[in-house]
């Protein structure tokens, strides 16, 4: 059973900053994987916050997608996306972690 994917405004903002090539790869290759198996990523647990991280590599650059999983609703909410460089530092500034 496939999960439904929703996006936060922050995800859309981060996504628009990526190159068109990376955007196409995320949409065509990685989001379908998450729809079928959202627990493919690694769980990040901080205090009361439970998020998931999906990482992939493209042309020697590492990228991360952070999402929240709602199993009871079959829903994935994509929160942030970006390259590994300063990714977690930026998440802390946005107060997600």
MARBA-720614 format. One record per atom (N, C-alpha, C): residue in three letters; residue number from 0; x, y, z; atom name. Coordinates in steps of 0.05 Angstrom, whole numbers, padded with zeros to 5 digits. Example, Ala and Ser with C-alpha at 12.3 -4.5 7.8 and 13.67 -1.06 7.14 Angstrom:
! residues 2
koldren = ALA&vexro = 0&c1 = 00264&c2 = -00114&c3 = 00156&figu = N
koldren = ALA&vexro = 0&c1 = 00246&c2 = -00090&c3 = 00156&figu = CA
koldren = ALA&vexro = 0&c1 = 00264&c2 = -00066&c3 = 00156&figu = C
koldren = SER&vexro = 1&c1 = 00257&c2 = -00045&c3 = 00142&figu = N
koldren = SER&vexro = 1&c1 = 00273&c2 = -00021&c3 = 00143&figu = CA
koldren = SER&vexro = 1&c1 = 00258&c2 = 00001&c3 = 00157&figu = C
***
This chain:
! residues 97
koldren = UNK&vexro = 0&c1 = 00017&c2 = -00024&c3 = 00000&figu = N
koldren = UNK&vexro = 0&c1 = 00000&c2 = 00000&c3 = 00000&figu = CA
koldren = UNK&vexro = 0&c1 = 00018&c2 = 00025&c3 = 00000&figu = C
koldren = UNK&vexro = 1&c1 = 00013&c2 = 00043&c3 = -00018&figu = N
koldren = UNK&vexro = 1&c1 = 00030&c2 = 00067&c3 = -00021&figu = CA
koldren = UNK&vexro = 1&c1 = 00021&c2 = 00089&c3 = -00002&figu = C
koldren = UNK&vexro = 2&c1 = 00040&c2 = 00103&c3 = 00008&figu = N
koldren = UNK&vexro = 2&c1 = 00035&c2 = 00126&c3 = 00025&figu = CA
koldren = UNK&vexro = 2&c1 = 00031&c2 = 00151&c3 = 00009&figu = C
koldren = UNK&vexro = 3&c1 = 00016&c2 = 00170&c3 = 00019&figu = N
koldren = UNK&vexro = 3&c1 = 00012&c2 = 00196&c3 = 00007&figu = CA
koldren = UNK&vexro = 3&c1 = 00034&c2 = 00214&c3 = 00016&figu = C
koldren = UNK&vexro = 4&c1 = 00044&c2 = 00231&c3 = -00001&figu = N
koldren = UNK&vexro = 4&c1 = 00066&c2 = 00250&c3 = 00006&figu = CA
koldren = UNK&vexro = 4&c1 = 00056&c2 = 00278&c3 = 00005&figu = C
koldren = UNK&vexro = 5&c1 = 00060&c2 = 00293&c3 = 00027&figu = N
koldren = UNK&vexro = 5&c1 = 00054&c2 = 00321&c3 = 00029&figu = CA
koldren = UNK&vexro = 5&c1 = 00081&c2 = 00336&c3 = 00034&figu = C
koldren = UNK&vexro = 6&c1 = 00081&c2 = 00362&c3 = 00028&figu = N
koldren = UNK&vexro = 6&c1 = 00105&c2 = 00379&c3 = 00031&figu = CA
koldren = UNK&vexro = 6&c1 = 00099&c2 = 00402&c3 = 00049&figu = C
koldren = UNK&vexro = 7&c1 = 00119&c2 = 00410&c3 = 00065&figu = N
koldren = UNK&vexro = 7&c1 = 00117&c2 = 00434&c3 = 00080&figu = CA
koldren = UNK&vexro = 7&c1 = 00127&c2 = 00457&c3 = 00063&figu = C
koldren = UNK&vexro = 8&c1 = 00121&c2 = 00481&c3 = 00071&figu = N
koldren = UNK&vexro = 8&c1 = 00131&c2 = 00505&c3 = 00056&figu = CA
koldren = UNK&vexro = 8&c1 = 00161&c2 = 00506&c3 = 00056&figu = C
koldren = UNK&vexro = 9&c1 = 00173&c2 = 00498&c3 = 00079&figu = N
koldren = UNK&vexro = 9&c1 = 00202&c2 = 00497&c3 = 00081&figu = CA
koldren = UNK&vexro = 9&c1 = 00214&c2 = 00478&c3 = 00061&figu = C
koldren = UNK&vexro = 10&c1 = 00202&c2 = 00455&c3 = 00058&figu = N
koldren = UNK&vexro = 10&c1 = 00211&c2 = 00435&c3 = 00038&figu = CA
koldren = UNK&vexro = 10&c1 = 00210&c2 = 00447&c3 = 00010&figu = C
koldren = UNK&vexro = 11&c1 = 00188&c2 = 00460&c3 = 00003&figu = N
koldren = UNK&vexro = 11&c1 = 00185&c2 = 00472&c3 = -00023&figu = CA
koldren = UNK&vexro = 11&c1 = 00206&c2 = 00493&c3 = -00028&figu = C
koldren = UNK&vexro = 12&c1 = 00212&c2 = 00509&c3 = -00008&figu = N
koldren = UNK&vexro = 12&c1 = 00232&c2 = 00530&c3 = -00010&figu = CA
koldren = UNK&vexro = 12&c1 = 00260&c2 = 00517&c3 = -00015&figu = C
koldren = UNK&vexro = 13&c1 = 00266&c2 = 00497&c3 = 00001&figu = N
koldren = UNK&vexro = 13&c1 = 00292&c2 = 00483&c3 = -00001&figu = CA
koldren = UNK&vexro = 13&c1 = 00294&c2 = 00469&c3 = -00029&figu = C
koldren = UNK&vexro = 14&c1 = 00272&c2 = 00457&c3 = -00037&figu = N
koldren = UNK&vexro = 14&c1 = 00272&c2 = 00442&c3 = -00062&figu = CA
koldren = UNK&vexro = 14&c1 = 00276&c2 = 00460&c3 = -00086&figu = C
koldren = UNK&vexro = 15&c1 = 00265&c2 = 00484&c3 = -00085&figu = N
koldren = UNK&vexro = 15&c1 = 00268&c2 = 00503&c3 = -00107&figu = CA
koldren = UNK&vexro = 15&c1 = 00296&c2 = 00513&c3 = -00110&figu = C
koldren = UNK&vexro = 16&c1 = 00312&c2 = 00511&c3 = -00089&figu = N
koldren = UNK&vexro = 16&c1 = 00340&c2 = 00520&c3 = -00090&figu = CA
koldren = UNK&vexro = 16&c1 = 00359&c2 = 00499&c3 = -00102&figu = C
koldren = UNK&vexro = 17&c1 = 00349&c2 = 00474&c3 = -00105&figu = N
koldren = UNK&vexro = 17&c1 = 00365&c2 = 00453&c3 = -00117&figu = CA
koldren = UNK&vexro = 17&c1 = 00365&c2 = 00456&c3 = -00147&figu = C
koldren = UNK&vexro = 18&c1 = 00385&c2 = 00444&c3 = -00160&figu = N
koldren = UNK&vexro = 18&c1 = 00386&c2 = 00445&c3 = -00189&figu = CA
koldren = UNK&vexro = 18&c1 = 00363&c2 = 00429&c3 = -00201&figu = C
koldren = UNK&vexro = 19&c1 = 00355&c2 = 00435&c3 = -00225&figu = N
koldren = UNK&vexro = 19&c1 = 00333&c2 = 00421&c3 = -00238&figu = CA
koldren = UNK&vexro = 19&c1 = 00339&c2 = 00391&c3 = -00241&figu = C
koldren = UNK&vexro = 20&c1 = 00364&c2 = 00385&c3 = -00245&figu = N
koldren = UNK&vexro = 20&c1 = 00372&c2 = 00357&c3 = -00248&figu = CA
koldren = UNK&vexro = 20&c1 = 00367&c2 = 00341&c3 = -00222&figu = C
koldren = UNK&vexro = 21&c1 = 00375&c2 = 00353&c3 = -00200&figu = N
koldren = UNK&vexro = 21&c1 = 00371&c2 = 00340&c3 = -00174&figu = CA
koldren = UNK&vexro = 21&c1 = 00341&c2 = 00338&c3 = -00168&figu = C
koldren = UNK&vexro = 22&c1 = 00326&c2 = 00359&c3 = -00175&figu = N
koldren = UNK&vexro = 22&c1 = 00297&c2 = 00358&c3 = -00170&figu = CA
koldren = UNK&vexro = 22&c1 = 00284&c2 = 00335&c3 = -00185&figu = C
koldren = UNK&vexro = 23&c1 = 00292&c2 = 00331&c3 = -00210&figu = N
koldren = UNK&vexro = 23&c1 = 00281&c2 = 00309&c3 = -00226&figu = CA
koldren = UNK&vexro = 23&c1 = 00288&c2 = 00282&c3 = -00214&figu = C
koldren = UNK&vexro = 24&c1 = 00312&c2 = 00279&c3 = -00205&figu = N
koldren = UNK&vexro = 24&c1 = 00321&c2 = 00254&c3 = -00193&figu = CA
koldren = UNK&vexro = 24&c1 = 00305&c2 = 00248&c3 = -00168&figu = C
koldren = UNK&vexro = 25&c1 = 00301&c2 = 00268&c3 = -00151&figu = N
koldren = UNK&vexro = 25&c1 = 00286&c2 = 00264&c3 = -00126&figu = CA
koldren = UNK&vexro = 25&c1 = 00257&c2 = 00256&c3 = -00133&figu = C
koldren = UNK&vexro = 26&c1 = 00245&c2 = 00270&c3 = -00152&figu = N
koldren = UNK&vexro = 26&c1 = 00217&c2 = 00264&c3 = -00159&figu = CA
koldren = UNK&vexro = 26&c1 = 00214&c2 = 00237&c3 = -00172&figu = C
koldren = UNK&vexro = 27&c1 = 00231&c2 = 00231&c3 = -00191&figu = N
koldren = UNK&vexro = 27&c1 = 00228&c2 = 00206&c3 = -00206&figu = CA
koldren = UNK&vexro = 27&c1 = 00240&c2 = 00181&c3 = -00194&figu = C
koldren = UNK&vexro = 28&c1 = 00261&c2 = 00185&c3 = -00177&figu = N
koldren = UNK&vexro = 28&c1 = 00275&c2 = 00161&c3 = -00167&figu = CA
koldren = UNK&vexro = 28&c1 = 00270&c2 = 00157&c3 = -00137&figu = C
koldren = UNK&vexro = 29&c1 = 00272&c2 = 00177&c3 = -00120&figu = N
koldren = UNK&vexro = 29&c1 = 00272&c2 = 00173&c3 = -00092&figu = CA
koldren = UNK&vexro = 29&c1 = 00245&c2 = 00176&c3 = -00078&figu = C
koldren = UNK&vexro = 30&c1 = 00228&c2 = 00194&c3 = -00088&figu = N
koldren = UNK&vexro = 30&c1 = 00201&c2 = 00196&c3 = -00076&figu = CA
koldren = UNK&vexro = 30&c1 = 00185&c2 = 00170&c3 = -00080&figu = C
koldren = UNK&vexro = 31&c1 = 00186&c2 = 00157&c3 = -00104&figu = N
koldren = UNK&vexro = 31&c1 = 00172&c2 = 00132&c3 = -00106&figu = CA
koldren = UNK&vexro = 31&c1 = 00181&c2 = 00110&c3 = -00087&figu = C
koldren = UNK&vexro = 32&c1 = 00207&c2 = 00110&c3 = -00080&figu = N
koldren = UNK&vexro = 32&c1 = 00218&c2 = 00091&c3 = -00061&figu = CA
koldren = UNK&vexro = 32&c1 = 00205&c2 = 00097&c3 = -00033&figu = C
koldren = UNK&vexro = 33&c1 = 00204&c2 = 00123&c3 = -00026&figu = N
koldren = UNK&vexro = 33&c1 = 00192&c2 = 00130&c3 = 00000&figu = CA
koldren = UNK&vexro = 33&c1 = 00162&c2 = 00124&c3 = 00001&figu = C
koldren = UNK&vexro = 34&c1 = 00148&c2 = 00127&c3 = -00021&figu = N
koldren = UNK&vexro = 34&c1 = 00119&c2 = 00121&c3 = -00022&figu = CA
koldren = UNK&vexro = 34&c1 = 00114&c2 = 00092&c3 = -00015&figu = C
koldren = UNK&vexro = 35&c1 = 00130&c2 = 00074&c3 = -00025&figu = N
koldren = UNK&vexro = 35&c1 = 00126&c2 = 00046&c3 = -00022&figu = CA
koldren = UNK&vexro = 35&c1 = 00138&c2 = 00037&c3 = 00005&figu = C
koldren = UNK&vexro = 36&c1 = 00161&c2 = 00047&c3 = 00013&figu = N
koldren = UNK&vexro = 36&c1 = 00174&c2 = 00038&c3 = 00037&figu = CA
koldren = UNK&vexro = 36&c1 = 00186&c2 = 00062&c3 = 00052&figu = C
koldren = UNK&vexro = 37&c1 = 00169&c2 = 00077&c3 = 00067&figu = N
koldren = UNK&vexro = 37&c1 = 00179&c2 = 00101&c3 = 00080&figu = CA
koldren = UNK&vexro = 37&c1 = 00199&c2 = 00096&c3 = 00102&figu = C
koldren = UNK&vexro = 38&c1 = 00200&c2 = 00071&c3 = 00112&figu = N
koldren = UNK&vexro = 38&c1 = 00220&c2 = 00065&c3 = 00133&figu = CA
koldren = UNK&vexro = 38&c1 = 00247&c2 = 00057&c3 = 00121&figu = C
koldren = UNK&vexro = 39&c1 = 00250&c2 = 00062&c3 = 00096&figu = N
koldren = UNK&vexro = 39&c1 = 00276&c2 = 00057&c3 = 00082&figu = CA
koldren = UNK&vexro = 39&c1 = 00297&c2 = 00076&c3 = 00093&figu = C
koldren = UNK&vexro = 40&c1 = 00289&c2 = 00099&c3 = 00102&figu = N
koldren = UNK&vexro = 40&c1 = 00308&c2 = 00118&c3 = 00113&figu = CA
koldren = UNK&vexro = 40&c1 = 00315&c2 = 00110&c3 = 00142&figu = C
koldren = UNK&vexro = 41&c1 = 00331&c2 = 00127&c3 = 00155&figu = N
koldren = UNK&vexro = 41&c1 = 00339&c2 = 00122&c3 = 00182&figu = CA
koldren = UNK&vexro = 41&c1 = 00324&c2 = 00140&c3 = 00201&figu = C
koldren = UNK&vexro = 42&c1 = 00316&c2 = 00130&c3 = 00224&figu = N
koldren = UNK&vexro = 42&c1 = 00301&c2 = 00145&c3 = 00244&figu = CA
koldren = UNK&vexro = 42&c1 = 00319&c2 = 00163&c3 = 00260&figu = C
koldren = UNK&vexro = 43&c1 = 00311&c2 = 00188&c3 = 00263&figu = N
koldren = UNK&vexro = 43&c1 = 00325&c2 = 00208&c3 = 00280&figu = CA
koldren = UNK&vexro = 43&c1 = 00307&c2 = 00213&c3 = 00303&figu = C
koldren = UNK&vexro = 44&c1 = 00317&c2 = 00208&c3 = 00327&figu = N
koldren = UNK&vexro = 44&c1 = 00300&c2 = 00213&c3 = 00350&figu = CA
koldren = UNK&vexro = 44&c1 = 00314&c2 = 00233&c3 = 00369&figu = C
koldren = UNK&vexro = 45&c1 = 00301&c2 = 00256&c3 = 00373&figu = N
koldren = UNK&vexro = 45&c1 = 00310&c2 = 00277&c3 = 00391&figu = CA
koldren = UNK&vexro = 45&c1 = 00287&c2 = 00285&c3 = 00409&figu = C
koldren = UNK&vexro = 46&c1 = 00291&c2 = 00282&c3 = 00435&figu = N
koldren = UNK&vexro = 46&c1 = 00271&c2 = 00289&c3 = 00455&figu = CA
koldren = UNK&vexro = 46&c1 = 00243&c2 = 00279&c3 = 00447&figu = C
koldren = UNK&vexro = 47&c1 = 00224&c2 = 00296&c3 = 00442&figu = N
koldren = UNK&vexro = 47&c1 = 00197&c2 = 00288&c3 = 00435&figu = CA
koldren = UNK&vexro = 47&c1 = 00193&c2 = 00288&c3 = 00404&figu = C
koldren = UNK&vexro = 48&c1 = 00214&c2 = 00294&c3 = 00390&figu = N
koldren = UNK&vexro = 48&c1 = 00211&c2 = 00296&c3 = 00361&figu = CA
koldren = UNK&vexro = 48&c1 = 00221&c2 = 00270&c3 = 00348&figu = C
koldren = UNK&vexro = 49&c1 = 00206&c2 = 00259&c3 = 00331&figu = N
koldren = UNK&vexro = 49&c1 = 00214&c2 = 00234&c3 = 00316&figu = CA
koldren = UNK&vexro = 49&c1 = 00212&c2 = 00239&c3 = 00286&figu = C
koldren = UNK&vexro = 50&c1 = 00235&c2 = 00241&c3 = 00274&figu = N
koldren = UNK&vexro = 50&c1 = 00236&c2 = 00246&c3 = 00245&figu = CA
koldren = UNK&vexro = 50&c1 = 00251&c2 = 00223&c3 = 00232&figu = C
koldren = UNK&vexro = 51&c1 = 00250&c2 = 00223&c3 = 00205&figu = N
koldren = UNK&vexro = 51&c1 = 00265&c2 = 00204&c3 = 00189&figu = CA
koldren = UNK&vexro = 51&c1 = 00283&c2 = 00218&c3 = 00170&figu = C
koldren = UNK&vexro = 52&c1 = 00306&c2 = 00206&c3 = 00164&figu = N
koldren = UNK&vexro = 52&c1 = 00325&c2 = 00217&c3 = 00145&figu = CA
koldren = UNK&vexro = 52&c1 = 00329&c2 = 00198&c3 = 00122&figu = C
koldren = UNK&vexro = 53&c1 = 00327&c2 = 00208&c3 = 00098&figu = N
koldren = UNK&vexro = 53&c1 = 00333&c2 = 00192&c3 = 00074&figu = CA
koldren = UNK&vexro = 53&c1 = 00357&c2 = 00206&c3 = 00061&figu = C
koldren = UNK&vexro = 54&c1 = 00378&c2 = 00191&c3 = 00057&figu = N
koldren = UNK&vexro = 54&c1 = 00402&c2 = 00203&c3 = 00044&figu = CA
koldren = UNK&vexro = 54&c1 = 00409&c2 = 00189&c3 = 00019&figu = C
koldren = UNK&vexro = 55&c1 = 00420&c2 = 00205&c3 = 00000&figu = N
koldren = UNK&vexro = 55&c1 = 00429&c2 = 00194&c3 = -00025&figu = CA
koldren = UNK&vexro = 55&c1 = 00453&c2 = 00210&c3 = -00035&figu = C
koldren = UNK&vexro = 56&c1 = 00467&c2 = 00198&c3 = -00054&figu = N
koldren = UNK&vexro = 56&c1 = 00491&c2 = 00211&c3 = -00065&figu = CA
koldren = UNK&vexro = 56&c1 = 00487&c2 = 00215&c3 = -00095&figu = C
koldren = UNK&vexro = 57&c1 = 00496&c2 = 00238&c3 = -00105&figu = N
koldren = UNK&vexro = 57&c1 = 00494&c2 = 00244&c3 = -00133&figu = CA
koldren = UNK&vexro = 57&c1 = 00518&c2 = 00261&c3 = -00141&figu = C
koldren = UNK&vexro = 58&c1 = 00534&c2 = 00251&c3 = -00160&figu = N
koldren = UNK&vexro = 58&c1 = 00558&c2 = 00266&c3 = -00169&figu = CA
koldren = UNK&vexro = 58&c1 = 00575&c2 = 00276&c3 = -00146&figu = C
koldren = UNK&vexro = 59&c1 = 00583&c2 = 00258&c3 = -00129&figu = N
koldren = UNK&vexro = 59&c1 = 00600&c2 = 00263&c3 = -00106&figu = CA
koldren = UNK&vexro = 59&c1 = 00589&c2 = 00282&c3 = -00085&figu = C
koldren = UNK&vexro = 60&c1 = 00564&c2 = 00288&c3 = -00087&figu = N
koldren = UNK&vexro = 60&c1 = 00551&c2 = 00305&c3 = -00067&figu = CA
koldren = UNK&vexro = 60&c1 = 00530&c2 = 00288&c3 = -00051&figu = C
koldren = UNK&vexro = 61&c1 = 00529&c2 = 00292&c3 = -00026&figu = N
koldren = UNK&vexro = 61&c1 = 00510&c2 = 00278&c3 = -00009&figu = CA
koldren = UNK&vexro = 61&c1 = 00486&c2 = 00296&c3 = -00005&figu = C
koldren = UNK&vexro = 62&c1 = 00462&c2 = 00284&c3 = -00006&figu = N
koldren = UNK&vexro = 62&c1 = 00437&c2 = 00299&c3 = -00002&figu = CA
koldren = UNK&vexro = 62&c1 = 00421&c2 = 00286&c3 = 00020&figu = C
koldren = UNK&vexro = 63&c1 = 00404&c2 = 00301&c3 = 00033&figu = N
koldren = UNK&vexro = 63&c1 = 00387&c2 = 00291&c3 = 00055&figu = CA
koldren = UNK&vexro = 63&c1 = 00359&c2 = 00301&c3 = 00050&figu = C
koldren = UNK&vexro = 64&c1 = 00340&c2 = 00283&c3 = 00057&figu = N
koldren = UNK&vexro = 64&c1 = 00312&c2 = 00290&c3 = 00058&figu = CA
koldren = UNK&vexro = 64&c1 = 00302&c2 = 00283&c3 = 00086&figu = C
koldren = UNK&vexro = 65&c1 = 00291&c2 = 00303&c3 = 00100&figu = N
koldren = UNK&vexro = 65&c1 = 00280&c2 = 00298&c3 = 00127&figu = CA
koldren = UNK&vexro = 65&c1 = 00250&c2 = 00297&c3 = 00125&figu = C
koldren = UNK&vexro = 66&c1 = 00238&c2 = 00277&c3 = 00137&figu = N
koldren = UNK&vexro = 66&c1 = 00208&c2 = 00275&c3 = 00136&figu = CA
koldren = UNK&vexro = 66&c1 = 00197&c2 = 00263&c3 = 00161&figu = C
koldren = UNK&vexro = 67&c1 = 00171&c2 = 00267&c3 = 00165&figu = N
koldren = UNK&vexro = 67&c1 = 00156&c2 = 00257&c3 = 00187&figu = CA
koldren = UNK&vexro = 67&c1 = 00138&c2 = 00236&c3 = 00176&figu = C
koldren = UNK&vexro = 68&c1 = 00135&c2 = 00214&c3 = 00190&figu = N
koldren = UNK&vexro = 68&c1 = 00120&c2 = 00191&c3 = 00181&figu = CA
koldren = UNK&vexro = 68&c1 = 00095&c2 = 00187&c3 = 00199&figu = C
koldren = UNK&vexro = 69&c1 = 00072&c2 = 00186&c3 = 00187&figu = N
koldren = UNK&vexro = 69&c1 = 00047&c2 = 00180&c3 = 00201&figu = CA
koldren = UNK&vexro = 69&c1 = 00036&c2 = 00154&c3 = 00191&figu = C
koldren = UNK&vexro = 70&c1 = 00043&c2 = 00132&c3 = 00204&figu = N
koldren = UNK&vexro = 70&c1 = 00035&c2 = 00105&c3 = 00195&figu = CA
koldren = UNK&vexro = 70&c1 = 00005&c2 = 00101&c3 = 00196&figu = C
koldren = UNK&vexro = 71&c1 = -00008&c2 = 00112&c3 = 00216&figu = N
koldren = UNK&vexro = 71&c1 = -00037&c2 = 00107&c3 = 00219&figu = CA
koldren = UNK&vexro = 71&c1 = -00053&c2 = 00121&c3 = 00197&figu = C
koldren = UNK&vexro = 72&c1 = -00042&c2 = 00142&c3 = 00185&figu = N
koldren = UNK&vexro = 72&c1 = -00055&c2 = 00156&c3 = 00163&figu = CA
koldren = UNK&vexro = 72&c1 = -00044&c2 = 00150&c3 = 00136&figu = C
koldren = UNK&vexro = 73&c1 = -00023&c2 = 00133&c3 = 00135&figu = N
koldren = UNK&vexro = 73&c1 = -00008&c2 = 00127&c3 = 00111&figu = CA
koldren = UNK&vexro = 73&c1 = 00001&c2 = 00153&c3 = 00097&figu = C
koldren = UNK&vexro = 74&c1 = 00014&c2 = 00170&c3 = 00113&figu = N
koldren = UNK&vexro = 74&c1 = 00022&c2 = 00197&c3 = 00104&figu = CA
koldren = UNK&vexro = 74&c1 = 00052&c2 = 00202&c3 = 00110&figu = C
koldren = UNK&vexro = 75&c1 = 00065&c2 = 00214&c3 = 00091&figu = N
koldren = UNK&vexro = 75&c1 = 00093&c2 = 00224&c3 = 00095&figu = CA
koldren = UNK&vexro = 75&c1 = 00092&c2 = 00254&c3 = 00090&figu = C
koldren = UNK&vexro = 76&c1 = 00104&c2 = 00269&c3 = 00109&figu = N
koldren = UNK&vexro = 76&c1 = 00106&c2 = 00298&c3 = 00106&figu = CA
koldren = UNK&vexro = 76&c1 = 00135&c2 = 00304&c3 = 00103&figu = C
koldren = UNK&vexro = 77&c1 = 00143&c2 = 00314&c3 = 00080&figu = N
koldren = UNK&vexro = 77&c1 = 00170&c2 = 00321&c3 = 00074&figu = CA
koldren = UNK&vexro = 77&c1 = 00175&c2 = 00349&c3 = 00087&figu = C
koldren = UNK&vexro = 78&c1 = 00196&c2 = 00351&c3 = 00103&figu = N
koldren = UNK&vexro = 78&c1 = 00202&c2 = 00375&c3 = 00118&figu = CA
koldren = UNK&vexro = 78&c1 = 00224&c2 = 00391&c3 = 00106&figu = C
koldren = UNK&vexro = 79&c1 = 00246&c2 = 00379&c3 = 00099&figu = N
koldren = UNK&vexro = 79&c1 = 00269&c2 = 00394&c3 = 00089&figu = CA
koldren = UNK&vexro = 79&c1 = 00285&c2 = 00376&c3 = 00070&figu = C
koldren = UNK&vexro = 80&c1 = 00300&c2 = 00389&c3 = 00052&figu = N
koldren = UNK&vexro = 80&c1 = 00317&c2 = 00375&c3 = 00033&figu = CA
koldren = UNK&vexro = 80&c1 = 00341&c2 = 00393&c3 = 00028&figu = C
koldren = UNK&vexro = 81&c1 = 00364&c2 = 00381&c3 = 00023&figu = N
koldren = UNK&vexro = 81&c1 = 00387&c2 = 00396&c3 = 00016&figu = CA
koldren = UNK&vexro = 81&c1 = 00412&c2 = 00379&c3 = 00015&figu = C
koldren = UNK&vexro = 82&c1 = 00434&c2 = 00392&c3 = 00007&figu = N
koldren = UNK&vexro = 82&c1 = 00460&c2 = 00378&c3 = 00007&figu = CA
koldren = UNK&vexro = 82&c1 = 00470&c2 = 00376&c3 = 00035&figu = C
koldren = UNK&vexro = 83&c1 = 00488&c2 = 00357&c3 = 00039&figu = N
koldren = UNK&vexro = 83&c1 = 00498&c2 = 00351&c3 = 00066&figu = CA
koldren = UNK&vexro = 83&c1 = 00512&c2 = 00374&c3 = 00079&figu = C
koldren = UNK&vexro = 84&c1 = 00525&c2 = 00390&c3 = 00063&figu = N
koldren = UNK&vexro = 84&c1 = 00540&c2 = 00413&c3 = 00073&figu = CA
koldren = UNK&vexro = 84&c1 = 00522&c2 = 00432&c3 = 00089&figu = C
koldren = UNK&vexro = 85&c1 = 00527&c2 = 00435&c3 = 00114&figu = N
koldren = UNK&vexro = 85&c1 = 00512&c2 = 00453&c3 = 00133&figu = CA
koldren = UNK&vexro = 85&c1 = 00483&c2 = 00445&c3 = 00136&figu = C
koldren = UNK&vexro = 86&c1 = 00475&c2 = 00422&c3 = 00127&figu = N
koldren = UNK&vexro = 86&c1 = 00447&c2 = 00414&c3 = 00127&figu = CA
koldren = UNK&vexro = 86&c1 = 00436&c2 = 00413&c3 = 00156&figu = C
koldren = UNK&vexro = 87&c1 = 00450&c2 = 00399&c3 = 00173&figu = N
koldren = UNK&vexro = 87&c1 = 00441&c2 = 00396&c3 = 00201&figu = CA
koldren = UNK&vexro = 87&c1 = 00443&c2 = 00422&c3 = 00217&figu = C
koldren = UNK&vexro = 88&c1 = 00463&c2 = 00438&c3 = 00210&figu = N
koldren = UNK&vexro = 88&c1 = 00466&c2 = 00464&c3 = 00223&figu = CA
koldren = UNK&vexro = 88&c1 = 00442&c2 = 00481&c3 = 00216&figu = C
koldren = UNK&vexro = 89&c1 = 00434&c2 = 00481&c3 = 00191&figu = N
koldren = UNK&vexro = 89&c1 = 00410&c2 = 00496&c3 = 00182&figu = CA
koldren = UNK&vexro = 89&c1 = 00385&c2 = 00486&c3 = 00194&figu = C
koldren = UNK&vexro = 90&c1 = 00383&c2 = 00460&c3 = 00198&figu = N
koldren = UNK&vexro = 90&c1 = 00359&c2 = 00448&c3 = 00211&figu = CA
koldren = UNK&vexro = 90&c1 = 00357&c2 = 00459&c3 = 00240&figu = C
koldren = UNK&vexro = 91&c1 = 00379&c2 = 00460&c3 = 00254&figu = N
koldren = UNK&vexro = 91&c1 = 00378&c2 = 00470&c3 = 00281&figu = CA
koldren = UNK&vexro = 91&c1 = 00370&c2 = 00499&c3 = 00282&figu = C
koldren = UNK&vexro = 92&c1 = 00379&c2 = 00514&c3 = 00263&figu = N
koldren = UNK&vexro = 92&c1 = 00372&c2 = 00543&c3 = 00261&figu = CA
koldren = UNK&vexro = 92&c1 = 00341&c2 = 00545&c3 = 00257&figu = C
koldren = UNK&vexro = 93&c1 = 00330&c2 = 00527&c3 = 00241&figu = N
koldren = UNK&vexro = 93&c1 = 00302&c2 = 00526&c3 = 00235&figu = CA
koldren = UNK&vexro = 93&c1 = 00286&c2 = 00513&c3 = 00258&figu = C
koldren = UNK&vexro = 94&c1 = 00301&c2 = 00503&c3 = 00278&figu = N
koldren = UNK&vexro = 94&c1 = 00290&c2 = 00491&c3 = 00302&figu = CA
koldren = UNK&vexro = 94&c1 = 00274&c2 = 00465&c3 = 00297&figu = C
koldren = UNK&vexro = 95&c1 = 00283&c2 = 00449&c3 = 00278&figu = N
koldren = UNK&vexro = 95&c1 = 00271&c2 = 00424&c3 = 00273&figu = CA
koldren = UNK&vexro = 95&c1 = 00283&c2 = 00402&c3 = 00289&figu = C
koldren = UNK&vexro = 96&c1 = 00309&c2 = 00405&c3 = 00296&figu = N
koldren = UNK&vexro = 96&c1 = 00323&c2 = 00385&c3 = 00312&figu = CA
koldren = UNK&vexro = 96&c1 = 00329&c2 = 00397&c3 = 00339&figu = C
***
